[in-house]
Amino acid sequence: MPVASPCRQICVMDPHSGLCVGCARTLDEIASWSALDDAAKRLILLRIEQRRASSSASTAAAPRPPRDPGG
């Protein structure tokens, strides 16, 4: 069974991370996707999972700014 693309049709690159906001791939991963074999695609999917887990963990651990009591 072929490996489906993780593209979510939200094709915007985050300038800070260098990753697509929609699918969490690099430009190189996006550009090479159609030429990769299924094993390489699965490896990218694993990297995406790791990136999202890492991003979620760092976001959860980051201190939140104090609320403005006036507004």
N, C-alpha and C positions, 0 to 999 in steps of 0.2 A: 504494500500500500504506500503510495507516495506521501511525503511529508508536506503538510499544508503550510503555506506562508503565514507567518504571524502578523502580517500587515493588517492594520485596523482602519485603513483609509484616513488616518490622521497624520499626514506626512509633514511634520514640522520638526526640524532639528533643534535641539536644545543647545544653545551656544556654550553653556558651561560644562555640560557632560559630554557633548559630542554625540549624543544618542537621539534617535527619533522619539518624540514624545508619545507617539502611538504604539510603536512596536518594540522600543528599547534596543534597536539594532544600530550599529555604526553604519556610516555610509558605505564602507567596504563590504560589510555583511549584506546590506541591501543590494548593492550593485552586483555582487557575485552569486546571489541566491539561486538564480535560475540555472547556473552552470555547476552548482555543487551537487555531489551525490547525497543520498539520504543520510548517510552516517555524519557527514559534515553539517547538514541541516539540523540533525538532532543535537549535535554539539552546540550549535548556535542557540537552539531552543533552551538547552540547559543553561547556557550563559545568560540568556534573557531572564530565566527564573532566578538565577543567582543575583543578577543586577537588581531585579525588582525586590527581592528579599532584603538585599543590602540597603536599598533606597528606603524601604519601609522601616527598617530597623533604625537607620540614622535619622529619619524624620521623626520617629516616635521618641528617640532619645534626645533630640534637640530641644533646648529650653525654649519655651514660648515667651514672646514679649508680654510684659504686663498690660493688662487692659486699661484703657483710658476711662477713669470713673466718670468723666464728664460726657462721654459720648459714644 
